[in-house]
Each structure stands twice: as structure tokens, then as C-alpha cells.
């Protein structure tokens, strides 16, 4: 059974409004009161799981009477040819980003190669879980539902725009309304489009998850 478009739209609007409150008022009142950065990160990941993954899984189970693991491309068979192509495209993407950063800002991955193993593992732990939850929601839930209602390229653009908008509340709360928001939004939109294409090409969210984690990991070291 497929839920109506109106029901789906209501779910997404409610989801976004909840996340606006979470990223602004709730973040200021609760997250910032946690002095230990590690505990704050753990708390943030737990909240994201409860707000992003759990409602989407309940939606699929309750309204669509489907298995979330297959419906959200968590346990679907991976297209092996698509996986190879996806890896190549992802490597080209990362290469383009690094070259662009080198020429535009002079930033390189020198801090990555100079960092200790402990620093590597710490950064990986910090960026590991959030991308998984985001991929389940956007490339596993939002994109397939949009794709069933329109052409894939239209669905991919819409999910990438929605994905970008999800980053605004907390970014604005922390940094204020700055011109930098535009550059950040463009970067997220581009990676969102790539992740959506990877999910479609591989019939799974897991390459998207890996690329998302790798992207955030590299950003953490890009000095």
C-alpha cells in the first residue's frame, strides 16, 4: 500500500518543523548545556536517530505495510556494476573538490597526513553515525518516495534541496545569517545530488553512506 501524496507531504512538513525547533531552540537550551564535547556529540546522534530514522521506519511499517530494511534500501541487493561506476565517480568527485580547494583557498589535506592514528579514529567516530541516519532518511526514504511520483532527476533535485534546507536551522543558530550560508548550501546541494545518484545507481544506500562519511571525514581535516 502506498500512502497518499498529501499524507507524505504532511509527514515531511512536520518533520522539517520539528527539526527547525531541534536545530535552534532545543539546541541552544539543551545541547549547549552539555559541556563535554563527546557527550554532546553522542546526545546529538541519539536525537538525530530518534527524529530522522524512527519516524521514517514507523511510516513505512504503519502506513505502507512494508519492510523498512528493503523499502529504504538498507538490505537491498547491491548492483555490482553500479557499485564500480559509483566508486569511480566518487573518486573523481573527491579529486575535483581537493583540486578546487587547493587553487581557490590553498587548503590541502596536509593536516590529515600529519595527524596521529588517535586523531584519525577520533574524527572518524565523530562523523560516523550522523551520515548513516541522514542517508537512511534522504536517500532511503525521501528519494524513493519522490522517484515513484516523478522523473528521477526531478526527485533527485528535490531531495537534495530538502537535504540542504535541513542544515539551515542549526547553521543559522550557531553562525547567524551570513553570506557564507550560500556557499555552504551549494556544497551540500552538490553532495546531495551525488549521493542520490549513487543510491539509485547501486540500488542501495551503503555506497552513499561510505561517501558521505568520507566527505565529512575529509572536511574535518581539510586545513
C-alpha positions as CSV (number, residue, x, y, z in Angstrom):
1,X,0.0,0.0,0.0
2,X,1.3,3.5,-0.9
3,X,0.3,6.4,1.3
4,X,-1.2,9.4,-0.4
5,X,0.9,12.3,-1.6
6,X,-0.9,14.5,0.9
7,X,0.0,12.3,3.8
8,X,3.6,12.1,2.7
9,X,3.8,15.9,2.3
10,X,2.3,16.4,5.8
11,X,4.9,14.0,7.2
12,X,7.8,15.9,5.6
13,X,6.5,19.3,6.6
14,X,6.1,18.1,10.2
15,X,9.5,16.5,10.1
16,X,11.1,19.8,9.0
17,X,9.3,21.9,11.6
18,X,10.4,19.5,14.3
19,X,14.0,19.7,13.0
20,X,13.8,23.5,12.9
21,X,12.9,23.5,16.6
22,X,15.6,20.9,17.4
23,X,18.3,22.8,15.5
24,X,17.5,26.2,17.1
25,X,15.6,26.4,20.4
26,X,16.3,22.8,21.5
27,X,20.0,23.0,20.5
28,X,20.5,26.3,22.4
29,X,18.7,25.1,25.5
30,X,19.9,21.5,25.7
31,X,23.0,20.7,23.6
32,X,24.9,23.8,24.6
33,X,24.4,23.0,28.2
34,X,26.4,19.8,27.8
35,X,30.0,20.9,28.4
36,X,31.7,17.7,27.4
37,X,32.0,17.6,23.6
38,X,32.0,13.8,23.4
39,X,28.7,13.6,25.4
40,X,27.2,16.4,23.3
41,X,28.0,14.5,20.1
42,X,26.6,11.3,21.4
43,X,23.4,13.1,22.5
44,X,23.2,14.8,19.1
45,X,23.4,11.4,17.3
46,X,20.8,9.9,19.5
47,X,18.4,12.7,18.8
48,X,19.0,12.5,15.1
49,X,18.3,8.8,15.1
50,X,15.1,9.3,17.0
51,X,13.9,12.2,14.8
52,X,15.1,11.0,11.4
53,X,15.2,7.2,11.4
54,X,12.5,6.1,13.8
55,X,9.6,8.2,12.3
56,X,10.5,7.1,8.8
57,X,10.6,3.5,9.8
58,X,7.3,3.8,11.5
59,X,5.8,5.5,8.5
60,X,6.9,2.6,6.2
61,X,5.7,0.0,8.6
62,X,2.4,1.5,9.6
63,X,1.2,3.4,6.6
64,X,2.7,1.3,3.8
65,X,2.8,-2.1,5.5
66,X,6.3,-2.6,4.0
67,X,9.7,-3.7,5.4
68,X,11.8,-0.6,6.2
69,X,15.0,-2.6,5.5
70,X,14.1,-3.2,1.9
71,X,11.9,-0.1,1.3
72,X,14.7,2.2,2.5
73,X,17.4,0.3,0.6
74,X,19.2,-0.9,3.7
75,X,19.1,-4.6,2.8
76,X,18.5,-4.5,-1.0
77,X,21.0,-6.3,-3.2
78,X,23.8,-4.0,-4.4
79,X,24.1,-3.5,-8.2
80,X,27.8,-4.6,-8.6
81,X,28.3,-2.8,-11.9
82,X,26.7,0.3,-10.4
83,X,29.0,0.0,-7.4
84,X,32.1,0.1,-9.5
85,X,30.9,3.0,-11.6
86,X,29.8,4.8,-8.4
87,X,33.2,4.3,-6.8
88,X,35.0,5.8,-9.8
89,X,32.6,8.8,-9.9
90,X,33.1,9.3,-6.2
91,X,36.9,9.3,-6.5
92,X,36.6,11.9,-9.4
93,X,34.3,14.0,-7.1
94,X,36.8,14.0,-4.3
95,X,39.7,14.7,-6.6
96,X,37.8,17.7,-8.0
97,X,37.0,19.0,-4.6
98,X,40.6,18.8,-3.4
99,X,41.9,20.4,-6.6
100,X,39.3,23.2,-6.3
101,X,40.2,23.9,-2.7
102,X,43.9,23.9,-3.4
103,X,43.5,26.6,-6.1
104,X,40.7,28.6,-4.5
105,X,41.7,28.7,-0.9
106,X,45.1,27.0,-0.6
107,X,43.6,24.4,1.7
108,X,45.1,20.9,1.5
109,X,44.9,17.6,3.3
110,X,48.3,18.2,4.9
111,X,46.7,18.1,8.4
112,X,45.3,14.6,7.6
113,X,48.7,13.1,6.8
114,X,50.3,14.8,9.8
115,X,47.6,13.6,12.2
116,X,48.1,10.7,14.6
117,X,46.1,7.5,14.4
118,X,44.2,8.6,17.5
119,X,43.2,11.8,15.8
120,X,42.1,9.8,12.7
121,X,40.0,7.5,14.8
122,X,38.5,10.3,16.9
123,X,37.5,12.2,13.8
124,X,36.0,9.1,12.2
125,X,34.0,8.4,15.4
126,X,32.7,12.0,15.3
127,X,31.4,11.8,11.7
128,X,30.4,8.1,11.6
129,X,26.8,7.8,12.7
130,X,25.2,11.0,11.5
131,X,25.7,10.3,7.8
132,X,24.1,6.8,8.3
133,X,21.0,8.4,9.7
134,X,20.9,11.1,7.0
135,X,21.3,8.5,4.2
136,X,18.5,6.3,5.6
137,X,16.2,9.3,5.7
138,X,17.0,11.1,2.5
139,X,18.4,8.6,0.0
140,X,16.5,5.7,1.6
141,X,13.2,7.3,2.3
142,X,12.7,10.7,0.7
143,X,14.3,9.9,-2.7
144,X,12.4,6.6,-3.4
145,X,9.1,8.2,-2.5
146,X,9.7,11.1,-4.8
147,X,11.1,8.8,-7.6
148,X,7.8,6.9,-7.5
149,X,5.9,10.1,-8.3
150,X,8.1,11.9,-10.9
151,X,11.2,11.5,-13.1
152,X,14.4,10.6,-11.2
153,X,16.3,13.7,-12.0
154,X,13.4,15.8,-10.6
155,X,13.2,13.7,-7.5
156,X,17.0,13.9,-7.0
157,X,17.0,17.7,-7.2
158,X,14.1,18.0,-4.8
159,X,15.6,15.6,-2.2
160,X,19.0,17.4,-2.5
161,X,17.2,20.8,-1.9
162,X,15.3,19.3,1.1
163,X,18.6,17.8,2.4
164,X,20.3,21.2,2.1
165,X,17.4,23.0,3.9
166,X,17.7,20.6,6.8
167,X,21.2,22.1,7.5
168,X,19.9,25.7,7.7
169,X,18.3,25.9,11.2
170,X,21.4,24.8,13.2
171,X,23.9,26.5,10.9
172,X,22.0,29.8,11.3
173,X,21.6,29.3,15.0
174,X,25.3,28.8,15.5
175,X,26.7,31.2,12.9
176,X,23.9,33.7,12.3
177,X,22.6,34.7,8.9
178,X,25.8,35.2,6.9
179,X,26.6,35.2,3.2
180,X,28.7,32.0,3.9
181,X,25.3,30.2,4.1
182,X,25.1,30.4,0.3
183,X,28.4,28.7,-0.3
184,X,27.7,26.0,2.3
185,X,24.3,25.4,0.7
186,X,25.8,25.0,-2.7
187,X,28.3,22.4,-1.4
188,X,25.6,20.4,0.4
189,X,23.3,20.5,-2.7
190,X,26.1,19.1,-4.9
191,X,27.0,16.3,-2.5
192,X,23.2,15.6,-2.0
193,X,22.8,15.2,-5.8
194,X,25.8,12.8,-5.9
195,X,24.6,10.7,-3.0
196,X,21.1,10.5,-4.6
197,X,22.6,9.3,-7.9
198,X,24.8,6.8,-6.1
199,X,21.9,5.3,-4.3
200,X,19.9,5.0,-7.5
201,X,22.9,3.6,-9.4
202,X,23.8,0.9,-6.8
203,X,20.2,0.1,-5.6
204,X,21.4,0.6,-2.0
205,X,22.2,3.4,0.4
206,X,25.6,1.9,1.5
207,X,27.9,3.5,-1.1
208,X,26.2,6.8,-0.3
209,X,26.8,6.2,3.4
210,X,30.5,5.5,2.7
211,X,31.0,8.5,0.5
212,X,29.1,10.7,3.0
213,X,31.3,9.6,5.9
214,X,34.4,10.0,3.8
215,X,33.3,13.5,2.8
216,X,32.7,14.6,6.4
217,X,36.0,12.9,7.5
218,X,38.0,14.8,4.9
219,X,36.3,18.1,5.7
220,X,37.3,17.6,9.3
221,X,41.0,17.6,8.3
222,X,40.9,20.0,5.4
223,X,43.2,22.7,6.7
